[in-house]
Amino acid sequence: MIKSIKINIYGKVQGVGFRYSTLQKANELGIAGFVKNRVDGSVYIEADGEPDTLKEFIAWCHRGPSRARVDDVKMEDIPYNNYKHFTVK
């Protein structure tokens, strides 16, 4: 059963290739949705996927790409969005 989540990632997550690494990981796992930078310096993600796949994706978000420093990750379930692919905004 596919579900949707939103993820807010805090730390040194802008200017380190986080969005494009997220795109690559989402495509690798078959996750649809989007990632974007926020004005407060965080990264925001909405993702659709199977629960086990989303769990793996969330685990990756806690690490991010090698140049990132993730201090905090907040996520919650949201109503299903039915995204068709993953994009960078």
C-alpha positions as CSV (number, residue, x, y, z in Angstrom):
1,M,0.0,0.0,0.0
2,I,1.6,3.3,-1.1
3,K,1.6,6.2,1.3
4,S,2.8,9.7,1.4
5,I,5.1,11.5,3.9
6,K,6.7,14.9,4.3
7,I,10.2,15.2,5.6
8,N,12.0,18.3,6.9
9,I,15.8,18.0,7.1
10,Y,17.9,20.4,9.2
11,G,21.6,21.0,9.4
12,K,24.2,21.8,6.7
13,V,21.9,20.6,4.0
14,Q,22.0,23.4,1.4
15,G,25.0,24.0,-0.9
16,V,26.2,20.4,-0.5
17,G,24.2,18.6,-3.3
18,F,21.5,17.4,-1.0
19,R,18.6,17.9,-3.5
20,Y,20.3,16.2,-6.4
21,S,21.5,13.3,-4.2
22,T,17.9,13.0,-2.9
23,L,16.7,12.8,-6.5
24,Q,19.2,10.1,-7.3
25,K,18.2,8.1,-4.2
26,A,14.5,8.5,-4.8
27,N,14.9,7.3,-8.4
28,E,17.0,4.3,-7.2
29,L,14.2,3.3,-4.8
30,G,11.3,4.1,-7.1
31,I,9.9,6.9,-4.9
32,A,7.9,9.7,-6.4
33,G,7.5,13.3,-5.1
34,F,9.8,16.3,-4.8
35,V,12.6,17.9,-2.9
36,K,13.2,21.6,-2.4
37,N,15.3,24.1,-0.4
38,R,13.5,26.2,2.2
39,V,14.4,29.8,3.1
40,D,15.3,28.7,6.7
41,G,18.2,26.6,5.4
42,S,16.4,23.3,5.6
43,V,15.4,20.8,2.9
44,Y,11.7,19.8,2.4
45,I,10.6,16.5,0.8
46,E,7.3,15.0,-0.1
47,A,7.5,11.4,-1.0
48,D,5.1,8.6,-2.2
49,G,6.2,5.0,-1.8
50,E,5.7,1.6,-0.2
51,P,6.3,1.7,3.6
52,D,9.4,-0.4,3.5
53,T,10.9,1.7,0.7
54,L,10.1,4.9,2.5
55,K,11.7,3.6,5.6
56,E,15.0,3.0,3.7
57,F,14.6,6.5,2.1
58,I,14.2,8.1,5.5
59,A,17.2,6.3,6.8
60,W,19.2,7.8,3.9
61,C,17.8,11.2,4.7
62,H,19.3,11.0,8.2
63,R,22.8,10.7,6.5
64,G,22.4,12.6,3.2
65,P,25.3,13.0,0.8
66,S,28.9,13.0,2.1
67,R,29.2,16.8,2.3
68,A,26.0,17.2,4.3
69,R,25.7,17.3,8.1
70,V,22.2,16.3,9.1
71,D,21.3,17.6,12.6
72,D,17.6,16.7,12.7
73,V,14.9,15.0,10.5
74,K,11.2,15.5,11.2
75,M,8.7,13.5,9.2
76,E,5.0,12.8,9.3
77,D,2.4,11.1,7.2
78,I,0.3,13.2,4.8
79,P,-2.6,12.5,2.5
80,Y,-1.7,10.4,-0.5
81,N,-0.4,12.7,-3.4
82,N,-0.1,10.2,-6.3
83,Y,3.0,11.8,-7.7
84,K,4.2,10.3,-10.9
85,H,7.9,10.9,-10.6
86,F,10.5,12.6,-8.4
87,T,11.6,16.2,-9.1
88,V,13.8,18.9,-7.7
89,K,12.1,22.2,-7.2
